[in-house]
Amino acid sequence: MPAAYLIVEMNITNPEQYKGYMALAPEAVKAAGGEYLVRGGRHETLEGDWQPHRVAMLRFPSYEQAKAFYDSELYRQARGKRAGATEYFNMVLVEGVPAPV
């Protein structure tokens, strides 16, 4: 079963309020078997017009586990804490390629 990845771009406009989201989100990720691969940090656009303010990428063991994370009660609580703390928060779920045999 291939891993699944959540790719997020965001612009945090209220860092103090966003801390409430960050207090809950990592626990929800871990509970669903996920891990952060990227969370902020240095980045640059190499091609195209995409200019994200901040990027995060998470890996889950499967597409289903990533969906379970997103739909979990704990992550719903985290999303509630995030409401109004960002100008935008775009998230896409994509299934990875199967591991080579």
Contact map, one row per residue, 1 for C-alpha under 8 A:
11100000000000000000000000000000000000000000000000000000000011000000000000000000000000000000000001100
11110000000000000000000000000000000000000000000000000000000011100000000000000000000000000000001111100
11111000000000000000000000000000000000000000000000000000001111100000000000000000000000000000001111000
01111100000000000000000000000000000000000000000000000000001111100100000000000000000000000000111100000
00111110000000000000000000000000000000000000000000000000111100100100000000000000000000000000111100000
00011111000000000000000000000000000000000000000000000001111000000100000000000000000000000011110000000
00001111100000000000000000000000000000000000000000000011110000000000000000000000000000000011110000000
00000111110000000000000000000000000000000000000000000011100000000000000000000000000000001111000000000
00000011111000000000000000000000000000000000000000011111000000000000000000000000000000011110000000000
00000001111100000000000000000000000000000000000000011110000000000000000000000000000001111100000000000
00000000111110000000000000000000000000000000000000011100000000000000000000000000000001111000000000000
00000000011111100100000000000000000000000000000000000000000000000000000000000000000011110000000000000
00000000001111100000000000000000000000000000000000000000000000000000000000000000000011100000000000000
00000000000111111100000000000000000000000000000000000000000000000000000000000000000111000000000000000
00000000000111111110000000000000000000000000000000000000000000000000000000000000000010000000000000000
00000000000001111111000000000000000000000000000000000000000000000000000000000000000000000000000000000
00000000000001111111100000000000000000000000000000000000000000000000000000000000110010000000000000000
00000000000101111111110000000000000000000000000000000000000000000000000000000000110011000000000000000
00000000000000111111111000000000000000000000000000000000000000000000000000000000000000000000000000000
00000000000000011111111100000000000000000000000000000000000000000000000000000100110000000000000000000
00000000000000001111111110000000000000000000000000000000000000000000000000000111110000000000000000000
00000000000000000111111111000000000000000000000000000000000000000000000000000100000000000000000000000
00000000000000000011111111100000000000000000000000000000000000000000000000000100000000000000000000000
00000000000000000001111111110000000000000000000000000000000000000000000001101100000000000000000000000
00000000000000000000111111111000000000000000000000000000000000000000000001100100000000000000000000000
00000000000000000000011111111100000000000000000000000000000000000000000000000000000000000000000000000
00000000000000000000001111111110000000000000000000000000000000000000000000000000000000000000000000000
00000000000000000000000111111111000000000000000000000000000000000000100101100000000000000000000000000
00000000000000000000000011111111111000000000000000000000000000000000100000000000000000000000000000000
00000000000000000000000001111111111000000000000000000000000000000000000000000000000000000000000000000
00000000000000000000000000111111110000000000000000000000000000000000100000000000000000000000000000000
00000000000000000000000000011111110000000000000000000000000100001101100000000000000000000000000000000
00000000000000000000000000001111111000000000000000000000000110001000000000000000000000000000000000000
00000000000000000000000000001111111100000000000000000000011110000100000000000000000000000000000000000
00000000000000000000000000001100111110000000000000000000011100000000000000000000000000000000000000000
00000000000000000000000000000000011111100000000000000001111000000000000000000000000000000000000000000
00000000000000000000000000000000001111100000000000000001111000000000000000000000000000000000000000000
00000000000000000000000000000000000111111000000000000011110000000000000000000000000000000000000000000
00000000000000000000000000000000000111111000000000000111100000000000000000000000000000000000000000000
00000000000000000000000000000000000001111100000000000111000000000000000000000000000000000000000000000
00000000000000000000000000000000000001111110000000000110000000000000000000000000000000000000000000000
00000000000000000000000000000000000000011111000000000000000000000000000000000000000000000000000000000
00000000000000000000000000000000000000001111100000000000000000000000000000000000000000000000000000000
00000000000000000000000000000000000000000111110000000000000000000000000000000000000000000000000000000
00000000000000000000000000000000000000000011111111100000000000000000000000000000000000000000000000000
00000000000000000000000000000000000000000001111100000000000000000000000000000000000000000000000000000
00000000000000000000000000000000000000000000111111000000000000000000000000000000000000000000000000000
00000000000000000000000000000000000000000000111111000000000000000000000000000000000000000000000000000
00000000000000000000000000000000000000000000101111100000000000000000000000000000000000000000000000000
00000000000000000000000000000000000000000000101111110000000000000000000000000000000000000000000000000
00000000000000000000000000000000000000000000100011111000000000000000000000000000000000000000000000000
00000000111000000000000000000000000000000000000001111110000000000000000000000000000000000000000000000
00000000111000000000000000000000000000000000000000111110000000000000000000000000000000000000000000000
00000000111000000000000000000000000000111000000000011111000000000000000000000000000000000000000000000
00000011110000000000000000000000000001111000000000011111100000000000000000000000000000000000000000000
00000111100000000000000000000000000111110000000000000111110000000000000000000000000000000000000000000
00001111000000000000000000000000000111100000000000000011111000000000000000000000000000000000000000000
00001110000000000000000000000000011111000000000000000001111100000000000000000000000000000000000000000
00111100000000000000000000000000011110000000000000000000111110000000000000000000000000000000000000000
00111000000000000000000000000001111000000000000000000000011111101100000000000000000000000000000000000
11110000000000000000000000000000110000000000000000000000001111101100000000000000000000000000000000000
11110000000000000000000000000000000000000000000000000000000111111100000000000000000000000000001000000
01111000000000000000000000000000000000000000000000000000000111111110000000000000000000000000111000000
00000000000000000000000000000000000000000000000000000000000001111111000000000000000000000000000000000
00000000000000000000000000000001100000000000000000000000000111111111100000000000000000000000000000000
00011100000000000000000000000001010000000000000000000000000111111111110000000000000000000000100000000
00000000000000000000000000000000000000000000000000000000000000111111111000000000000000000000000000000
00000000000000000000000000000001000000000000000000000000000000011111111100000000000000000000000000000
00000000000000000000000000011011000000000000000000000000000000001111111100100000000000000000000000000
00000000000000000000000000000000000000000000000000000000000000000111111100110000000000000000000000000
00000000000000000000000000000000000000000000000000000000000000000011111110110000000000000000000000000
00000000000000000000000000010000000000000000000000000000000000000001111111110000000000000000000000000
00000000000000000000000000000000000000000000000000000000000000000000001111111000000000000000000000000
00000000000000000000000110010000000000000000000000000000000000000000000111111100000000000000000000000
00000000000000000000000110010000000000000000000000000000000000000000111111111110000000000000000000000
00000000000000000000000000000000000000000000000000000000000000000000011111111111000000000000000000000
00000000000000000000000100000000000000000000000000000000000000000000000011111111100000000000000000000
00000000000000000001111110000000000000000000000000000000000000000000000001111111110000000000000000000
00000000000000000000100000000000000000000000000000000000000000000000000000111111111000000000000000000
00000000000000000000100000000000000000000000000000000000000000000000000000011111111000000000000000000
00000000000000001101100000000000000000000000000000000000000000000000000000001111111000000000000000000
00000000000000001101100000000000000000000000000000000000000000000000000000000111111111000000000000000
00000000000000000000000000000000000000000000000000000000000000000000000000000011111111000000000000000
00000000000001000000000000000000000000000000000000000000000000000000000000000000011111100000000000000
00000000000111101100000000000000000000000000000000000000000000000000000000000000011111100000000000000
00000000011111000100000000000000000000000000000000000000000000000000000000000000011111111000000000000
00000000011110000000000000000000000000000000000000000000000000000000000000000000000111111000000000000
00000000111100000000000000000000000000000000000000000000000000000000000000000000000001111100000000000
00000001111000000000000000000000000000000000000000000000000000000000000000000000000001111110000000000
00000001110000000000000000000000000000000000000000000000000000000000000000000000000000011111000000000
00000111100000000000000000000000000000000000000000000000000000000000000000000000000000001111100000000
00000111000000000000000000000000000000000000000000000000000000000000000000000000000000000111110000000
00011110000000000000000000000000000000000000000000000000000000100100000000000000000000000011111000000
00011110000000000000000000000000000000000000000000000000000000100000000000000000000000000001111100000
01111000000000000000000000000000000000000000000000000000000001100000000000000000000000000000111110000
01111000000000000000000000000000000000000000000000000000000000000000000000000000000000000000011111000
01100000000000000000000000000000000000000000000000000000000000000000000000000000000000000000001111100
11100000000000000000000000000000000000000000000000000000000000000000000000000000000000000000000111110
11000000000000000000000000000000000000000000000000000000000000000000000000000000000000000000000011111
00000000000000000000000000000000000000000000000000000000000000000000000000000000000000000000000001111
00000000000000000000000000000000000000000000000000000000000000000000000000000000000000000000000000111
